[in-house]
């Protein structure tokens, strides 16, 4: 991993908005992380937020005055200074490269969605020309409430970026979803999303994603729960870091950035054909798809009627092992595979690593809290020739960037 002083954030302008939630105390460390990375940081707070964290502390850490009130006491300022202060929410909105609101309470989220500007922070939101990142933090019932969810979805559609809360112990003493991610996670998201070095510029990366579907008859198929989110996040992260990305995906509802070359397939055989078309030109191949190991030996072209049948048997045969094929034919490219294990995870993943001739394997257990299919977080372990590294719970977008950084470390 690169040090915090070497991640391309020098002199970037980060505006941090703090609303009145208990997790406000964590923002001191978030400010410290951005400052240490070389960014210029300014902090704005709602009047409620000052009850949870000291403006003086944040001012010392950020090396800038903290703004709270829309109408400051301007008696001691010159005429020119008074004029500037009267529109300083506009100035702050124009100044920032990124505006991060953390924590973002249900109240502030609702006000933003409704267009209400009754404090300095909210005025600045609507004056900002930069991306605005919201980090919701609240009790689980408040977060899951249909109105809060409606507000968050509405803001996403209006180009606000949301870092989802995580599962954990809440201020109420309950355990559930609503806890603010740790400052390191918020920092990494902002860094990766907006200021990532283009260290894969000129590299060709092939990513597979999503499930495969193996037809039984004209209307039924065998598949799995893969949503394709992990593979798509890897493709997006590689694209942002400058790579020429080819994405081969099974049936999913996800969209990719313009510029990523996408090929849609359904069955394992179709995915194998598409992979064989593209694999020789790649510098990196990441097999993040959940390919069905087996397919029905015989497929009916018509719907199989139940009629008077009491039992219905399907005989299966093995699908092609795409990962093994790539490992056997690996020459110039680095090969990354995934292992989904529920028992003896490290032992089974290590066997797969050797048999498939991989450079890196990403292991996860769907039984772990926050891991598995159809969600936005994951808990993974990296295994390579040097050993293994278990990562904490993080968003799949952050996991994707960590995978790419790990690939860069492999000789």
Secondary structure, DSSP 4 states (H G I P E B T S, - for coil): ---TTSSS-TT-EEEEEE-S-GGGGGHHHHHHHHHHTT-EEEEEE-TTGGGTS-HHHHHHHHTSPEE--SS---TTS-HHHHHHHTTHHHHHHHH-SEEEEEEE-HHHHHHHHHT---SHHHHHHHH--SEEEEEE---HHHHHSHHHHHHHHHHHHTT-EE---EEEE-TTS-EEEEEPPPHHHHHHHHHHHHS---TTTT-EEEEEESB--EESSSS-EE-----SHHHHHHHHHHHHTT-EEEEEE-S------TTSEEEE--SHHHHHHHHHHHGGG-SEEEE-SB--SEEESS--SSPPP-TT-S-----EEEPP-HHHHHHHT-SSSEEEEEEE-SSSHHHHHHHHHHHTT-SEEEEE-TTSTT-SSSSSEE-EEEEETTEEEE--SEEHHHHHHHHHHHHHH--
